[in-house]
Amino acid sequence: MTHRVVLVGMPASGKSTVGRILARRMRRPFVDIDDLVAQRLGISVPDFIDARGERAFRDEESQAVREALSVPDAVIATGGGTVLDPMNRWLLWEDSTVAWLDVPPDRIVRRLAADPVPRPTFQPYRRETMARTLAERTFAYRSADVRIEASGTPASVARELTGRVGPRMSGRRLFDADVPRNHPVGPATTRLVMGVDHLADAHLEGFAIVDRRLAKVAPDVLAALSSQEMMHVASGERAKRLRSVERILEALSHAGVERGTALIAVGGGTIGDLVGTAAALFARGLPLIHVPITWLAQADSAIGGKVGVDLGRAKNAAGAFWPPVAIFSELAALRTLPLASRRDGMAECIKTAMIGDPVLWRLLEDRGAAALRRDEASRYAIIERSARLKLDVCRQDPFETGVRRTLNLGHTIGHALEIESGYRLKHGAAVALGMRAVAAISLGRGADPELASRQDHLLGSLGYRLRHQFDDAVVRSAMQRDKKRHKGRQRWILPMEIGRVIEADDVSEAELGKALGAIRV
C-alpha cells in the first residue's frame, strides 16, 4: 500500500525546506503543492486571486492536491491553507502520516519578514494576525498524527520527523477543535472531533446510553464502547418523551452514578436529545458526551447544546441548553446507514447551505448524489462544512436570541408536518418540504427568482419528495403550538438567495396558504 508523509502548518513553518531534507533522508520523492499550484496558474497567486477570485484559486489548489497524491510514497509539503478544504484533508490524510510543523506566531513573523518572497495575504506581518490565523486553522493542524515543535533548524526538525513517521495503525482524525461551550456550569470549551475509525483513541469514560439498534447498525462503535457501563434505549421521535427520560434517570440512580460521571449519548438526534435532557437533570448536571452515528446528528443535532423532548402535539417543547463537553463523530458508522437515513441527514446540510454557505450548496449540487451513495470524501466534506457553519452561528448566539434562529429555516412547517403525520414522515423529508413552502413565500417578497427552481432541482436530484398529502387544519393547528412564536406571532425564516435568509413575523394568511399549496399533493 502507498504510504505518504504529509507536512502541514502555517506559512513559514518550514514545510518545503524540511520536506526536501526529509525526502532525501527517507529516499522518497518530494512534492510541494505550492509549486504545483504556481505551475498550474502561470502567474503569481496574488495576481490570480485578483483576477479570478479566491474560490477559483482553491479549485486550482485542489487539483494540485490530486496531482501530488498521484506520486507514490511521496513526502508532500502543503500550502498553509490547503488543509482548510475538507475534501483536500480527506484525500491527504488517507494512507498518509500527517505531521504538523508547529511554530509560534512571533517566530513565524520573523521568518516572513526575512523571506525575500512577500506574502501579501498576511502583510503587514504582525504577531496578532498570525496568532488569529493559527487559531482559525488549528482544527485541521491538530488532527495530524504527529506534532513537531519546529522552531529549530530544518535539519533538526527533519531528523526528529524521520523517527516518528510510519504507517498509521488505527483510524484517522480529520477535525479536532476546542469550541466555546457557552454555559456557566461546567468547562468553558467543548472538544469536537470528526474522523474515521477513531473512537478507540478517544479514551471515553462514563455511563453510555446507546441506541438499542447499535449492534446492528454500527457494531464497530459498540465494540469501541465495550468497557463502558451501558444502557440500551429506543430511538425515534415517538420515544422522545419525558417517560423515556424518567427511565434513564431511574437507571442512573439505581447504578449509583455520581455527579461528575460523564453521560455518553450514542446514536442519532433523538438519542442525543433524550440523553442530553437526562444529563441536564440528573444531579443538576452531568457532563455530556455525544457520539453521533447518524448523518443528521453529526451535521446538526449534536452541535449547539439544545436538548429536549416532545410534549403531546408540540415538538421539542420541554428541554434545556446543556452543551456537551465533547463530541466524537464517527464517519465510518454512516457506511451502514440505509439510503433513507442518509438522505434524512443531508436535508439539514441543504438547509445550512441555503442559510449561509454557497460553497456548500455548490458541493451539494456537484457531489451530493455521490455522497449519498459511496463517495465518502464528498460525504465528509458536506457534513464538516455544515457543522462548521452551525458552530459559527452558535458561537455568535448560543441561546437563540438572534442569528441562531436562522437555523430554523424549513422547520416551522416541517415540524408541523411531522406532527400531522404522527412522526411517520422523516424529519429530513419534512424540512425539505418546509424549505419549498417558505421559498414560495419568499418569491413574492423579492427573492432571487431562480432560487425556488434551483432548490427544487437539487431536492429532486437527491431523491426528496416535492409534495406531500396532509391535513391542512392539523398542520395549521400544530404551527400554533410552535415554540418559536413570540407574542402570538409566528417567526419565519425566509430564503432570499443561496446563502442569505431573512427573518419575518408578518406572513399573511394568503402567503401561508400559498406556501402550503406549493407542497400539497
N, C-alpha and C positions, 0 to 999 in steps of 0.2 A: 504494500500500500504506500502511496505517496505520502511523505511526511514533510511538511514545510515548517520554517521558522518565520514568524511574522513579528515585526517590530512596530510598536505603536507608541505614541506620545506626542507631546507638544512640539510646535516648531522650535528648532534649535536644540532639541533634546539629544541630538547625535545619532538619529536613526540611520541616516545614509552612511556616515563615516563608520559607525560601529558595525553596521550591516556588512560593509565591504570587508572589514577586518574579520568578522565572524565567518563570512562565507569562505575566505581564504583558509582560516583555521580548520573549518569543517569540510573543506574541499567540495564546496557546493556552488552552484551558480547564484549570482546576486541580481536582484531586480529592484529598481527604485520606481515606485509608482509615479512620483512627481516627474521623473524623467520621461516615463511613458506618456504622461499627460501632455508634457511640453512638446513631445514629438507629434502627438495627435493634433494639437492645436495649431502648431506652426507659428504662433505669436505668443507673447507673454501672457501669463494668466490674468493680470490686471486689465490688459487691453482686451482680452477675450471677454471677461466679465462685463466690461464697459459696453462692448458691442453686442453681446448676446444674452447677458444676464447670468446670475449665479446658478439658476436651475439648469441651463444648458451646460455650464461648466461641470456641475455634478454628474450630469449624464455622461459626459466625456470621461470623467474620473471613474465612473462605474464600469465603462468599457475597458479602461486601463486595468482595473482590478481583475477583470476576467482574463485579460491578456497575461497579466502577471501569474495568475493561477494556472495557466497552461504550461508553465515551466516546471518540470518535475523536481521535487526536493529542493526548491529554491529557498534562499534567505530573502525575504521581501521587506523592504522599508516602505511604510505607508506615509501618505501625507498626514499632516496634523489633524485635518478634518475628515479624512477618508472614512474613518470608522463611525462617523455620526449617522451615516445611512445604514439602517438596519439590514438591508439586503447585502450591502458590502460586508458588514460584520458577520452575517451568517456564513457567507462564502469564504471569507478569510479565516474564520475560526475553525471551519470544518477541516479535519485531518491536518491540523497545524498545532504547533506550540506557539502561543502568543505571549510576547514579552513586552511589558510596559517599561519604557525608559523614563523614569520619574525624576524630574529636575525641578528644584524650587523656582518660583516665579522671578525672584530677583536675579538669579543666575541666568535664567533664560533671557532676561532683558539685557544683561551684559553681553551675552553671546550674540544676540540680534544686533546690538549696537556695533559689535566688532565685525559683523559679517558684511562683506562688500556688496552682496546681493540684497537689495532692500525688500522688505515685506510690507507693502503699502497697507494691507488689511489691518496691521497691528500698529501702524505709526500714528502718533508718536509713541515710542516704546516706553511703557510705564508699568511698574510692578502691579498696580491696581488692575490695569487692563488684562495683564497676563493671568493674575490670580482669578479674575472673573471668568476668563475663557477656560482656564483649567477646571474651575468648579462646574462649568456648563458641560464639560466633556468627560468628567471623572466617571460617570455612569458607564461609559464604554471602556475607558482605560482600566478601570478597576475590575472588569470582568476578564482580564487577561489571566493566563495561567501562572505567569511569573512577573514579579515586580522587582525591578532593579533600581537602586538609588544610583543615578547616572551622572552625578556631578564630577566624577573623576575623569581621568583621561580615557579616550576612546579605547585604547589598547586594554586598559584595566577592566573596563566595562565588558568588552568582548571576551576577555579571559574568564570573568565570572559567569557570563552567559553560557560559555562552552560547557561548563559542568552542570548547567541547570536545565538545558533543553533536551527533550526526548519525547517519544510518542506518549500522547495522553492516555492514561489508563482508565479514566472514567468519563463521565459526560462533560458538558461544557456550559459555563455561564455565558450569557450574551448581554446581560444588562445587570448592573449591580450598583444601586444608589441608596443613599440615605435621604429621604424626603421629609419635609415638615409634617409632623403628626397633628399639630394644631388642636391640642386638647390640654386643659390644665392639669389633668390627672394622668400620671404615667410619664414615659420618656418623651423627649422633645421630637424625636425622629422615628420614622418607620423605615425599615430596611426592605427594599423591593428588589428581588432577584428574579430574572427570567432566564430560562435556559432549557437544555435538553439532557435528560438522564442525570440531573444534578442533585436530586434530593438526598442521596446517600452522603453527600458532602455538606448538607445543611445542618446536621447535628441537632435535629429537633428534639425538644424535651417538653413533655407536658401530658395533658389528657386529650386524646384525639376523639372528636365526634365526626364520624365518617358516613358518607352516603352508603346505604346498605347494598347498593349495586356495585360497589367499588371493585370487588373481587372479579366481577365480570367485565367491567368497562375499563379498569386501569389496574391490573394485577401488579404491575411493577411499582406503582405508587404504594399499594398496600404492603408490598414486601419491604419498601424503604421505611415504613412506619411500624414494622413488626415489633419493635422494642417499646412502643407506647402503650399505656393503658388505653383501652378503646371502647367506644360505644357506637353501635350502628343505628342509624335513624333513616326514616323515609324521607325522600326528597320530593320536589314538585310543589307547585303553588298550593295545591289542596292540603298539603301537610304543613304549610307555613302559617300556623295558628298558635295562639297562646297555650293551648293544651300541649302542643309539642315542646314548647319552651319549658313548660312545667315539668314534663317528663325528664328533660335534660337536667334541670335544676335539682330534681329529686335524686337522679343518678349521681350527680356531683356530690350532693350531701351524703348519700349512702357510702360513696367511695372515700369520704373524708378529705376531699380536695381542699387544700389550704389556699388562702389568699397569696398571690404571687405565683401560683402554678399556672402555666400557660394553657389556654384552651385552644386546641388546634382544629380548625374547621377544614375538612377535606371533602370537596365536592364542588357543585356548581353554585349558582346565585342563591337559590333558596336555602341551601345548607349554610352558606355564608351568613345569610340574614338570620336564620334560626340560632346558630351558634353565637353569632355576634350579639344578638339580643340577650342570650343567656349569659354571655361573658360580661355584658354591661351590668347585669342584675346580681349575679352571684357574688357574695362577699363585697358588694358595692364596687365591683370591678375587677375582673381577672384579665391578665394580659391575653390578647387575642392574636393568634397567628392564622393567616389564611394560606391554604394550599389549594388554589383553584385549579380544577382539572377540566373545565369546560371553556370553550371559546368566549362565551358571554362573560363569565366570571373573570377571566384573565384580562380581557379588554376593557371591562367596565365595572362590574358589580363589586369586585373585591377591593376596588380602589375608592378612596374618598371618605370612608368611615361611617356611612349611613347604614344602620341595621334596623330591621323591623319585621313585623308580621301583619297579616291581613285581619281585618275585623268585618265580619258579615259581608256586606257588599262594598267595602272600601279597601282598596289595596294599599299595603304598607302604611296603614293608619296608626299603628302603635309601634313606637321604636325609639331610637336614640342616636346620637352621634357618639360612636365608640370606635375610634380608628384602631386598626391593628398595629402591633409593634413590629410585625414582619409579614411579608407576602412572598411566597415561593411559588412562582408559576412554572408548571411542568408542561412544556410544549409536547413532549412525547405522548402525553395522555390523549392529545387530540387525535392521534392516529386511529384510535379505536372507536371514536365517536361516530355515530351514523351521520350521513349527509344532512339530514333534517336538523340535527343538533348543531352542526357547524353553521348551517345557514341561520339558525336562530341567533347565534352569537354574532355573526357577521352584520346583522341588522344594526347593532349598536355601533359598529365601525362606520357604516354608511351614515348614520346619524352624526357621528363625531366629525366625519369629513365635511358634511354639509354645514356644521356649526362653525368650523374654523380651520380646515386643513385641505386646501385644494390639491396639494400634492398627494395626500391620501386618497382623495377622490379619483385622481388620475390613476393611481396604483390599483384601485378597485376596478376601474374601467378596463385597464390593460391586463390585470392578472388576477382579478377576483375569482373568476370561474376556475382557473387553475388552482388557486389557493384552496378552494372548497374541495378539490379532488386530491391531488397528490403533491402539489408544489409547496413543500414545507418552507422554503426560503420566503416565498411571497406571503404565505400564511403568517409567518413570524413577523415580517415587516409590517403587515396590516395591523396585527394585534399591538405591536410595540408603538406604532405611531398613534393609534387610538388611545392607548394607555397614557402616553406622554402628554397628549392634549388634555386628557381628564386630570392628570396630575397638576398641570399648569393652572387649569381652571379652579381646582380645589385649593391650590396654594393661594390664589387671589381671593377666594371666597369660601372658606372652609365650612361655614354654617348656612349656606344657601340664602344669603340676603340680597344677592345681586346677580353677578355674571354667571354664577353656578346654575341659576335657573335655566340658562340656555340648554343645559344637558337634558331638559325635559322635552326637547323637540320630538314631536310624534307621540309622546306619551299620554297626553291628555285624552285624546280619542283612543289611543292604543290601549290604555288601561281599562277604559270603559268597554271596549270590545272584548278584552279578556274576561271581564266580569260577566258581560252578557252571555258569553259562551260557556260559563261555568268553568273557566280556565282550560277548556279543551283547545282553544286557539292558543298557539305558542306565542310567547312574549315577542320574539323577533318578528313573526308574521304580523302581529298586532301593531308593532312600532312601524313597520314598513307601510301598512295601511294608514296609520296615523300621519306619517310623513306625506303620503299622497294627498290626504284630506287637507292638511294645512297649506300645502302648495296651491290648492285650488283657491284658498282664501288669499294667499299672497299675490296670486296672479292679478287680482283686482285692486291691489294696493301698490302697484308699481314694481313688482319683482321682475327680474330678468325674464323676458318672455320665453326663453329656451329652457328655463330651469325645470319646469314640470316635465317636459318631454325628455330631457336628459335623465332626470330622476327615474321616470318610467322605463326608459331604455335600460338603465343599469339594473333596476329591480327585476325587470322581466328577464334580462340576460342571466341573472343569478338564480332564477327559479322562484321568485316570490310571486304570490298571487296578488293581482292588482285590484281585485274586487272580492267582496265577501257578503254573504247573506246574514242579516242581523235584524233584531227588533229595534226599530228607531227609538221607541219610547223607553226601552230598558237602557239603551246606550245613553240617552239624554239624562235619565234619572241617575245613572252611575256617575256621570260627569258632575252632577250637583253635589256629590259627596267627595269630590276630588280635593285632596289636601292642599293643592296649590292655589285654591281660591283665596281671595283676600277681600274682606269687607263685602262679601256677596258677589264679587266679580271674578270671573274666570281669567286667569293669566294664560296667555297663549305665546308660544314661541313660533315665529313665522319666518320661513326661509326667504331671503331676498335675492341671493345669488350663491353660487357654490362657495362656501367658506364664510358666509355672512348671514346672520339672523338678527331679528329684532324682537322685542317683547311688546305685546299689546294686551289691553284689557277691555277693548271696546268692540269685540267681534259681535256683529249683529245676528239676529235670528236668521235673516236671509243668508248671510255668509255661512253660518253653521249648517243651514240646510243644503247649501251648495257643496260644502265640504263632505257631508255625509253622502250626498248624492253621487259624488265623484268616486266613492269606493263601494257603493251598494250594488249588489247583483241585480 
